[in-house]
């Protein structure tokens, strides 16, 4: 793997948990120690939960961060304060990236089979039918089954693949200023759609505040670096701009680009190497974490022999459309914020205020319903119809409510389901519903089997049932799962390790769907393991599992 940024580190943690030998090559000598990304969404928090690092990361976050947009007179235009946490975490969380990245790096200490080579650059790579030979600038050569480029917007891996990086780079420059000992101190974050000079003021954890200001065409980069100029920009917001503790300030531009392909044989791209987007929705960092979550389980399944190489094709299929949607949304929001023509700005303000009068439109913005959510119509999923039914949950993320089990209460659902595949049945026993053959097949793939019930039935033992150590009885503590199944006819859900619903059906169709999914995902169940007990998390996901020495590193 090339690049020890947040994407590479997250992916390495996913692979490390599944026992895959992994090497990260990073040309820097250490992690970047200044803030870059400032917001985590609920999907990233869920991924960090899945790799067992959420408790270490939480202290560096500000949950439920509200973002307000103001006009040139500091009058409120619109507010984003999404109230729900359907995936188990708030939709908006401020965070200190260097400290979170450090926790991701520290997480690798758990694995003897994962290592980071600092101060080392990839000099070249050649792939063949069995792997990739990676030449390093220190004269060493690494041999790996796959090479993953997580090496940023100037990705050497992408250049090595020879794929395009289509899109645009904005001519507009922005000055970002990060301050320690926040001179304002309040938790408010705002974006100013001021035609004189659009700006942003973002509260981050641990007393850090970020200001961003548009730089006009006639203002040079040298002027933007002048302390007097920086002080003048801050003076509108800070009582005494000469007494601030500046962590760093720099000029940057916004890019809207996506690679022509995320995969070329045994070489793949993730994060900024695959896509770049403007900052306005805070989705650059989060899109990279989505890449890691989507690619990680597939790569591990292929390397350890539980799936065929064809599964990796679904990575580009699934991630490209969503990354493109995030790029387009971020670019659009930037265009809405950035007009410097006062007539255009007044027209925009009027349209936004008019829309805010309509309750449904107001909720649409307040609750961030405009944010594109992953919905895979193709890839590692099986839909009951083509095109998929509008109310189908297949290809979307499953909710994560708080649940009870017979041994614990108030648990996050993902912690009960484990980090591998899972088969969920509402009001039924999954062993009986799946049948012996499919139960054994999915058990050999490390699946967790969950019998979902109303909490009133949590401790009831069906005298005709076959509940045993292979089936986890889960009580619907909040009623969220009943609402989920109330809204659709399907009652059985096959869940991927990234918490995406791979397929769903009525109970009698479960054996057929199970077999179709194994074929569609190119999975390789092992009949020899079918009679053994895998526990709640499945055999390929135990922290104590030894590294797959014969397989070679994943990246």
C-alpha positions as CSV (number, residue, x, y, z in Angstrom):
1,X,0.0,0.0,0.0
2,X,1.3,3.4,-0.9
3,X,0.5,6.3,1.5
4,X,0.1,6.4,5.3
5,X,-2.7,9.0,5.3
6,X,-6.1,8.4,6.8
7,X,-7.3,6.2,4.0
8,X,-4.2,4.0,3.9
9,X,-4.3,3.7,7.7
10,X,-8.0,2.8,7.8
11,X,-7.6,0.2,5.1
12,X,-4.6,-1.2,6.9
13,X,-6.6,-1.6,10.1
14,X,-9.4,-3.4,8.1
15,X,-6.8,-5.8,6.7
16,X,-5.0,-6.2,9.9
17,X,-8.1,-7.2,11.7
18,X,-8.6,-10.0,9.1
19,X,-5.1,-11.3,9.4
20,X,-3.8,-10.1,6.1
21,X,-0.1,-9.2,5.9
22,X,0.1,-5.6,4.8
23,X,3.0,-3.2,4.2
24,X,2.5,0.6,3.9
25,X,5.1,2.7,2.1
26,X,5.1,6.4,3.0
27,X,7.6,8.9,1.7
28,X,7.1,11.3,4.7
29,X,9.0,10.6,7.9
30,X,5.9,10.9,10.0
31,X,2.2,11.8,10.0
32,X,1.2,15.3,8.9
33,X,0.8,17.2,12.1
34,X,-1.5,20.1,11.1
35,X,-5.3,20.1,10.6
36,X,-6.7,19.4,7.1
37,X,-10.1,17.8,7.2
38,X,-12.4,19.2,9.9
39,X,-15.6,17.1,9.7
40,X,-16.5,13.5,10.1
41,X,-19.8,12.1,9.1
42,X,-21.8,9.2,10.5
43,X,-20.5,6.7,7.9
44,X,-16.9,7.4,8.8
45,X,-17.6,7.1,12.5
46,X,-19.3,3.7,11.8
47,X,-16.2,2.6,9.9
48,X,-14.0,3.6,12.8
49,X,-16.3,1.6,15.1
50,X,-15.9,-1.4,12.9
51,X,-12.1,-1.4,13.2
52,X,-12.3,-1.1,17.0
53,X,-11.0,2.4,17.3
54,X,-14.0,4.5,17.9
55,X,-13.5,4.9,21.7
56,X,-10.0,6.2,21.0
57,X,-11.2,8.6,18.4
58,X,-14.2,10.1,20.2
59,X,-12.2,12.4,22.5
60,X,-11.0,14.3,19.4
61,X,-14.5,15.0,18.0
62,X,-17.3,17.4,18.6
63,X,-20.6,15.6,18.0
64,X,-23.7,17.2,16.4
65,X,-21.8,20.1,14.9
66,X,-24.2,22.7,13.6
67,X,-23.3,24.6,10.4
68,X,-25.0,28.0,9.7
69,X,-24.9,29.9,6.4
70,X,-25.0,33.7,6.6
71,X,-25.5,36.5,4.0
72,X,-23.3,39.6,3.7
73,X,-25.1,41.2,6.7
74,X,-24.6,38.2,9.0
75,X,-28.2,37.3,8.7
76,X,-29.0,33.6,8.8
77,X,-29.8,32.0,5.4
78,X,-29.9,28.4,6.3
79,X,-28.8,26.0,9.0
80,X,-27.7,22.4,8.9
81,X,-28.4,20.5,12.1
82,X,-29.4,16.9,11.3
83,X,-31.1,15.4,14.3
84,X,-31.2,11.7,13.6
85,X,-28.4,9.2,14.0
86,X,-29.8,6.2,12.0
87,X,-26.4,4.7,11.5
88,X,-25.5,5.0,15.2
89,X,-23.6,8.3,15.1
90,X,-24.3,12.0,14.5
91,X,-24.3,13.1,10.9
92,X,-21.9,15.9,11.6
93,X,-18.8,15.7,13.9
94,X,-16.0,18.2,14.1
95,X,-12.6,16.6,14.6
96,X,-8.9,17.2,14.8
97,X,-7.4,15.2,12.0
98,X,-3.8,14.8,13.2
99,X,-5.0,13.3,16.4
100,X,-7.5,11.0,14.8
101,X,-4.9,9.9,12.2
102,X,-2.6,9.2,15.1
103,X,-5.1,6.9,16.6
104,X,-5.5,5.1,13.3
105,X,-1.7,4.6,13.2
106,X,-1.6,3.5,16.8
107,X,-4.3,0.9,16.0
108,X,-1.8,-0.8,13.7
109,X,0.3,-1.7,16.8
110,X,-2.2,-4.5,17.4
111,X,-0.9,-6.4,14.4
112,X,2.5,-8.0,14.0
113,X,1.6,-8.6,10.4
114,X,1.2,-4.9,9.5
115,X,4.1,-2.5,9.1
116,X,4.7,1.0,8.0
117,X,7.9,2.0,6.2
118,X,8.5,5.7,6.7
119,X,10.7,7.9,4.6
120,X,10.5,5.5,1.7
121,X,9.2,6.3,-1.8
122,X,7.9,3.9,-4.5
123,X,10.3,4.1,-7.5
124,X,8.2,1.8,-9.7
125,X,6.0,-1.3,-9.9
126,X,5.3,-4.1,-12.3
127,X,2.4,-6.5,-12.1
128,X,2.0,-10.0,-13.5
129,X,-0.5,-12.8,-13.2
130,X,0.3,-13.6,-9.5
131,X,1.1,-10.2,-8.0
132,X,2.9,-6.9,-8.0
133,X,6.6,-6.2,-7.6
134,X,7.1,-2.8,-6.0
135,X,10.5,-1.2,-6.3
136,X,11.5,1.3,-3.5
137,X,13.9,4.2,-3.6
138,X,16.1,2.5,-1.0
139,X,16.8,-0.4,-3.4
140,X,14.5,-2.8,-1.8
141,X,11.7,-4.6,-3.6
142,X,8.4,-5.7,-2.1
143,X,6.3,-8.5,-3.6
144,X,2.5,-8.3,-2.9
145,X,-0.7,-9.8,-4.2
146,X,-2.2,-6.3,-4.7
147,X,-0.9,-2.7,-4.7
148,X,-3.3,0.0,-3.4
149,X,-2.5,3.7,-4.1
150,X,-3.6,5.9,-1.2
151,X,-1.0,8.5,-2.1
152,X,-3.1,11.6,-2.6
153,X,-4.1,13.9,-5.4
154,X,-0.6,13.8,-7.0
155,X,-0.7,10.0,-6.8
156,X,2.4,8.2,-8.3
157,X,0.3,5.1,-8.3
158,X,-2.3,6.7,-10.6
159,X,0.4,7.8,-12.9
160,X,1.8,4.3,-12.9
161,X,-1.6,2.9,-13.9
162,X,-1.8,5.4,-16.8
163,X,-5.4,6.4,-16.0
164,X,-6.9,9.9,-16.5
165,X,-7.8,12.3,-13.7
166,X,-10.6,14.2,-15.4
167,X,-12.3,17.3,-14.0
168,X,-11.5,20.9,-13.2
169,X,-9.4,23.0,-10.9
170,X,-11.0,26.2,-9.7
171,X,-9.2,29.4,-10.5
172,X,-10.4,30.8,-7.1
173,X,-7.9,30.6,-4.3
174,X,-8.6,30.4,-0.6
175,X,-6.5,31.2,2.4
176,X,-6.9,28.8,5.3
177,X,-5.9,29.8,8.8
178,X,-5.8,27.4,11.7
179,X,-5.7,28.9,15.2
180,X,-4.9,27.3,18.5
181,X,-6.5,28.6,21.7
182,X,-9.7,29.5,19.8
183,X,-10.1,33.3,20.3
184,X,-13.9,33.0,19.9
185,X,-14.3,29.8,22.0
186,X,-17.9,29.1,21.1
187,X,-19.0,25.9,19.3
188,X,-20.5,27.7,16.3
189,X,-19.4,27.1,12.8
190,X,-20.5,29.3,9.9
191,X,-20.1,29.9,6.2
192,X,-20.5,33.5,5.0
193,X,-21.9,33.9,1.5
194,X,-20.6,37.5,1.4
195,X,-19.9,38.8,-2.1
196,X,-17.2,41.1,-0.8
197,X,-15.2,38.1,0.5
198,X,-16.8,34.7,1.1
199,X,-15.5,33.0,4.3
200,X,-15.8,30.1,6.7
201,X,-15.3,30.0,10.5
202,X,-15.2,26.4,11.8
203,X,-15.0,25.3,15.5
204,X,-12.8,22.2,15.9
205,X,-12.1,20.2,19.0
206,X,-9.4,21.0,21.5
207,X,-9.6,24.8,21.1
208,X,-8.8,24.9,17.4
209,X,-10.6,27.2,15.0
210,X,-10.3,27.3,11.2
211,X,-10.9,30.4,9.1
212,X,-11.1,30.3,5.4
213,X,-11.2,33.4,3.2
214,X,-11.5,33.8,-0.6
215,X,-8.5,35.5,-2.1
216,X,-9.3,38.0,-4.9
217,X,-7.6,37.7,-8.3
218,X,-5.5,40.8,-7.7
219,X,-4.2,39.5,-4.4
220,X,-1.0,37.6,-4.8
221,X,0.0,34.5,-2.8
222,X,2.8,36.6,-1.3
223,X,0.2,39.1,0.0
224,X,-1.8,36.3,1.4
225,X,1.2,35.2,3.4
226,X,1.8,38.6,4.9
227,X,1.0,38.7,8.6
228,X,-0.6,42.1,8.3
229,X,-2.9,40.8,5.6
230,X,-3.9,37.8,7.7
231,X,-4.5,40.1,10.7
232,X,-6.8,42.3,8.6
233,X,-8.9,39.4,7.5
234,X,-9.2,38.1,11.0
235,X,-10.1,41.5,12.4
236,X,-13.7,41.2,11.3
237,X,-14.2,38.2,13.6
238,X,-11.6,38.3,16.3
239,X,-11.4,41.2,18.8
240,X,-7.6,41.3,18.8
241,X,-6.2,39.6,15.7
242,X,-2.6,40.4,16.7
243,X,-2.9,38.1,19.7
244,X,-3.8,34.8,18.0
245,X,-1.8,31.6,18.0
246,X,-1.5,30.6,14.3
247,X,-0.9,26.9,13.7
248,X,-0.5,27.4,10.0
249,X,-1.9,29.4,7.1
250,X,-1.6,28.6,3.4
251,X,-3.3,29.2,0.1
252,X,-5.0,26.4,-1.8
253,X,-7.4,25.9,-4.7
254,X,-10.4,23.5,-5.0
255,X,-10.3,20.5,-7.4
256,X,-13.2,18.5,-8.8
257,X,-11.6,15.4,-10.3
258,X,-12.1,11.7,-10.6
259,X,-9.8,9.0,-11.9
260,X,-10.7,7.3,-15.2
261,X,-10.6,3.9,-13.4
262,X,-10.1,2.9,-9.8
263,X,-8.6,-0.5,-10.8
264,X,-6.0,-1.7,-13.3
265,X,-5.5,-5.4,-12.8
266,X,-3.8,-5.8,-9.4
267,X,-3.4,-2.1,-8.8
268,X,-6.2,0.0,-7.2
269,X,-6.7,3.6,-6.1
270,X,-8.4,5.0,-3.0
271,X,-9.0,8.4,-1.4
272,X,-7.6,11.5,-3.0
273,X,-5.7,9.4,-5.5
274,X,-9.1,8.3,-6.9
275,X,-11.1,11.5,-6.5
276,X,-10.8,15.1,-5.3
277,X,-13.6,17.5,-4.4
278,X,-14.1,21.0,-2.9
279,X,-14.3,21.3,0.8
280,X,-17.8,22.7,1.1
281,X,-19.5,19.5,2.2
282,X,-16.5,18.2,4.1
283,X,-16.6,15.0,2.1
284,X,-13.0,14.6,0.9
285,X,-11.8,12.8,4.0
286,X,-15.1,11.0,4.4
287,X,-15.2,9.8,0.8
288,X,-11.7,8.3,1.3
289,X,-12.9,6.4,4.4
290,X,-15.8,5.1,2.4
291,X,-13.3,3.8,-0.1
292,X,-11.4,2.0,2.6
293,X,-14.5,0.4,4.1
294,X,-15.8,-0.7,0.7
295,X,-12.4,-2.1,-0.6
296,X,-11.1,-3.5,2.7
297,X,-13.4,-6.5,3.2
298,X,-13.3,-7.4,-0.5
299,X,-9.6,-7.3,-0.7
300,X,-9.3,-9.4,2.5
301,X,-11.8,-11.9,1.2
302,X,-9.9,-12.3,-2.1
303,X,-6.5,-12.6,-0.5
304,X,-7.5,-15.2,2.1
305,X,-9.3,-17.3,-0.6
306,X,-12.9,-16.7,0.5
307,X,-13.7,-14.9,-2.7
308,X,-12.5,-14.7,-6.3
309,X,-10.7,-11.8,-7.8
310,X,-13.9,-10.7,-9.7
311,X,-15.2,-9.3,-6.4
312,X,-12.8,-6.5,-6.7
313,X,-14.4,-5.2,-9.9
314,X,-17.4,-4.2,-7.7
315,X,-15.2,-1.6,-5.9
316,X,-15.0,0.7,-8.9
317,X,-18.7,0.0,-9.9
318,X,-19.9,0.9,-6.4
319,X,-17.7,3.8,-5.4
320,X,-17.4,5.7,-8.7
321,X,-21.1,6.8,-8.9
322,X,-21.2,7.9,-5.2
323,X,-17.8,9.7,-5.4
324,X,-19.0,11.5,-8.5
325,X,-22.2,12.6,-6.8
326,X,-20.2,14.0,-3.8
327,X,-17.9,15.9,-6.2
328,X,-20.9,17.4,-8.0
329,X,-22.7,18.4,-4.8
330,X,-19.5,19.9,-3.3
331,X,-18.9,21.8,-6.5
332,X,-22.5,23.1,-6.6
333,X,-22.4,24.3,-3.0
334,X,-19.1,26.1,-3.7
335,X,-20.7,27.9,-6.6
336,X,-23.7,28.9,-4.5
337,X,-21.5,30.3,-1.7
338,X,-18.9,32.1,-3.9
339,X,-20.5,34.7,-6.1
340,X,-18.8,38.1,-5.8
341,X,-21.5,39.9,-7.9
342,X,-23.9,41.6,-5.5
343,X,-26.9,41.3,-7.8
344,X,-26.3,37.5,-8.1
345,X,-25.8,37.2,-4.4
346,X,-29.1,39.1,-3.6
347,X,-31.0,36.8,-6.0
348,X,-29.5,33.7,-4.4
349,X,-30.3,35.0,-0.9
350,X,-33.9,35.6,-1.9
351,X,-34.3,32.2,-3.4
352,X,-32.9,30.5,-0.3
353,X,-35.1,32.5,2.0
354,X,-38.2,31.7,-0.1
355,X,-37.4,28.0,-0.1
356,X,-36.9,28.1,3.7
357,X,-40.6,29.1,4.1
358,X,-41.7,25.7,2.7
359,X,-41.5,23.3,5.7
360,X,-40.5,20.3,3.5
361,X,-37.7,22.2,1.9
362,X,-36.5,23.6,5.2
363,X,-36.3,20.0,6.6
364,X,-34.6,18.9,3.5
365,X,-31.7,21.3,4.2
366,X,-31.8,21.1,8.0
367,X,-31.6,17.3,8.1
368,X,-29.1,17.1,5.2
369,X,-31.4,15.0,3.1
370,X,-29.6,16.4,0.0
371,X,-26.5,14.5,0.9
372,X,-26.1,11.6,-1.6
373,X,-26.2,8.3,0.3
374,X,-24.6,5.1,-1.1
375,X,-27.1,3.1,-3.0
376,X,-25.6,0.4,-5.2
377,X,-27.7,-0.7,-8.1
378,X,-24.9,-2.8,-9.4
379,X,-21.9,-4.4,-7.8
380,X,-21.7,-6.9,-4.9
381,X,-25.5,-6.9,-4.5
382,X,-28.4,-8.9,-5.7
383,X,-31.7,-7.1,-6.5
384,X,-35.0,-8.8,-6.7
385,X,-35.9,-6.8,-9.8
386,X,-34.2,-4.6,-12.5
387,X,-34.4,-1.7,-12.0
388,X,-34.5,-2.1,-8.2
389,X,-37.8,-1.3,-6.6
390,X,-37.9,2.3,-5.1
391,X,-38.6,1.0,-1.6
392,X,-35.9,-1.7,-1.7
393,X,-33.2,-1.4,0.9
394,X,-30.8,-3.6,-1.1
395,X,-27.6,-1.7,-1.9
396,X,-28.0,0.8,1.0
397,X,-26.5,0.9,4.5
398,X,-28.5,-0.9,7.2
399,X,-29.5,1.2,10.2
400,X,-27.6,0.8,13.4
401,X,-30.0,1.1,16.4
402,X,-29.3,0.3,20.0
403,X,-30.3,-3.3,20.8
404,X,-30.3,-5.9,23.6
405,X,-29.0,-9.4,23.7
406,X,-29.4,-12.1,26.3
407,X,-26.0,-11.2,27.7
408,X,-26.0,-7.4,27.3
409,X,-28.2,-4.3,27.1
410,X,-27.9,-1.0,25.3
411,X,-25.4,-2.3,22.6
412,X,-24.6,-0.9,19.3
413,X,-26.0,-3.3,16.7
414,X,-22.7,-3.5,14.7
415,X,-20.9,-4.6,17.8
416,X,-23.4,-7.5,18.1
417,X,-23.3,-8.4,14.4
418,X,-19.5,-8.6,14.3
419,X,-17.4,-7.3,11.4
420,X,-18.0,-10.0,8.8
421,X,-21.1,-11.1,6.9
422,X,-24.4,-11.3,8.8
423,X,-27.7,-12.9,8.1
424,X,-30.7,-11.2,9.9
425,X,-34.1,-12.7,10.2
426,X,-37.1,-10.9,11.7
427,X,-39.4,-13.1,13.8
428,X,-37.7,-16.3,12.5
429,X,-34.8,-18.6,13.3
430,X,-32.1,-18.1,10.6
431,X,-30.9,-21.8,10.9
432,X,-34.4,-23.1,10.0
433,X,-35.1,-20.4,7.4
434,X,-31.8,-20.8,5.5
435,X,-31.8,-24.6,5.6
436,X,-28.8,-26.8,6.4
437,X,-26.9,-26.3,3.2
438,X,-27.0,-22.5,3.1
439,X,-26.6,-22.2,6.8
440,X,-23.3,-24.2,6.6
441,X,-22.1,-22.2,3.5
442,X,-22.6,-18.8,5.2
443,X,-21.2,-20.1,8.4
444,X,-18.0,-21.1,6.6
445,X,-17.8,-17.6,5.3
446,X,-17.7,-16.3,8.9
447,X,-21.3,-15.0,8.9
448,X,-23.1,-14.1,12.1
449,X,-26.7,-15.3,12.3
450,X,-29.1,-13.0,14.1
451,X,-32.7,-13.7,15.1
452,X,-34.3,-10.2,15.6
453,X,-37.3,-10.0,17.9
454,X,-39.3,-7.5,19.8
455,X,-37.7,-6.9,23.2
456,X,-40.6,-8.6,24.9
457,X,-39.5,-11.9,23.3
458,X,-35.8,-11.6,24.0
459,X,-35.7,-14.3,26.7
460,X,-38.4,-16.6,25.3
461,X,-37.2,-20.0,24.1
462,X,-39.1,-21.5,21.2
463,X,-39.7,-25.2,22.1
464,X,-39.8,-25.9,18.3
465,X,-36.8,-23.8,17.5
466,X,-33.1,-24.6,17.1
467,X,-31.5,-21.6,18.6
468,X,-28.0,-22.4,19.7
469,X,-24.5,-20.8,20.0
470,X,-24.5,-20.1,16.3
471,X,-27.6,-17.9,16.5
472,X,-27.6,-14.6,18.4
473,X,-31.0,-13.6,19.7
474,X,-31.3,-9.8,19.4
475,X,-34.0,-7.7,21.1
476,X,-35.3,-4.6,19.2
477,X,-34.8,-2.3,22.1
478,X,-36.0,0.9,20.5
479,X,-38.4,-0.5,17.9
480,X,-36.2,0.8,15.1
481,X,-35.9,-2.6,13.4
482,X,-39.6,-3.2,13.5
483,X,-40.1,0.1,11.8
484,X,-37.5,-0.9,9.2
485,X,-39.3,-4.2,8.4
486,X,-42.7,-2.5,8.7
487,X,-41.8,-0.4,5.7
488,X,-41.0,-3.3,3.4
489,X,-42.2,-6.9,2.7
490,X,-38.7,-8.5,3.0
491,X,-37.9,-10.0,6.4
492,X,-34.5,-11.6,5.8
493,X,-31.4,-9.4,5.2
494,X,-27.9,-10.5,4.1
495,X,-25.5,-8.0,5.4
496,X,-22.0,-7.3,4.0
497,X,-19.0,-6.6,6.2
498,X,-19.3,-2.9,5.3
499,X,-22.9,-2.9,6.7
500,X,-24.4,-2.6,3.2
501,X,-27.4,-4.8,2.5
502,X,-26.3,-7.3,-0.2
503,X,-29.7,-8.8,-0.6
504,X,-33.1,-9.2,1.1
505,X,-36.2,-11.3,0.7
506,X,-39.2,-12.9,2.3
507,X,-38.4,-15.8,4.6
508,X,-39.2,-18.7,2.1
509,X,-36.8,-17.2,-0.5
510,X,-33.8,-17.1,1.9
511,X,-32.1,-20.4,0.7
512,X,-32.4,-19.3,-3.0
513,X,-31.1,-15.7,-2.3
514,X,-28.2,-17.1,-0.2
515,X,-27.1,-19.2,-3.1
516,X,-27.5,-16.3,-5.6
517,X,-25.4,-14.0,-3.4
518,X,-22.6,-16.5,-3.1
519,X,-22.5,-16.8,-6.9
520,X,-22.9,-13.0,-7.6
521,X,-20.2,-12.0,-5.1
522,X,-17.9,-14.8,-6.2
523,X,-17.6,-16.1,-2.7
524,X,-16.0,-19.5,-1.9
525,X,-17.6,-21.1,1.1
526,X,-15.7,-24.0,2.6
527,X,-17.9,-27.1,3.3
528,X,-15.3,-28.5,5.6
529,X,-15.9,-25.6,8.1
530,X,-19.6,-25.8,7.9
531,X,-20.0,-27.9,11.1
532,X,-17.7,-25.8,13.3
533,X,-18.7,-23.1,15.6
534,X,-17.4,-19.7,14.4
535,X,-18.6,-17.5,17.3
536,X,-20.2,-14.1,16.8
537,X,-17.6,-12.5,14.6
538,X,-16.6,-15.3,12.2
539,X,-13.3,-17.1,11.8
540,X,-11.6,-14.6,9.4
541,X,-12.1,-11.6,11.7
542,X,-10.5,-12.6,15.0
543,X,-7.8,-10.3,16.2
544,X,-5.7,-13.3,17.2
545,X,-5.8,-14.9,13.8
546,X,-2.3,-15.4,12.4
547,X,-1.2,-13.6,9.3
548,X,-1.8,-15.4,6.0
549,X,1.9,-16.0,5.4
550,X,1.6,-17.9,2.0
551,X,-0.7,-15.2,0.5
552,X,1.8,-12.3,0.6
553,X,0.9,-8.8,1.6
554,X,-2.2,-7.1,0.2
555,X,-0.6,-3.8,-0.6
